[in-house]
């Protein structure tokens, strides 16, 4: 049985008050997912800002460190 079918079966057996609680949880999860996406894009900008003062290339530095370990 697919997950949607299982969820629908469970929803059908719930009281209206329980269904409202499930719906509120779904809305809350959607909101949190959107907030996480926004925070990830901000993190990228913070990293770019922090690295803007550095001279050279971060990718070259990483490659050099890897070669040292080989």
KANOR-V46846 format. One line per field, one symbol per residue. ss: DSSP state (a for helix, b for strand, c for the rest). psi: psi as a letter, one per 30 degrees, with the letter a starting at -180 (. if undefined). burial: + if it has 16 or more other ideal C-beta (glycine too) atoms within 10 Angstrom, else -. A space follows every 50 residues. Layout:
ss->???
psi->???
burial->???
This chain:
ss->ccaaaaaaaaaacccaaaaaaaaaaaaaaaaaaaaaaaaaaaaaaaaaaa accccccaaaaaaaaaaaac
psi->kleeeeeeeeefflleeeeeeeeeeeeeeeeeeeeeeeeeeeeeeeeeee fffklakeeeeeeeeeeef.
burial->-------------------------------------------------- --------------------
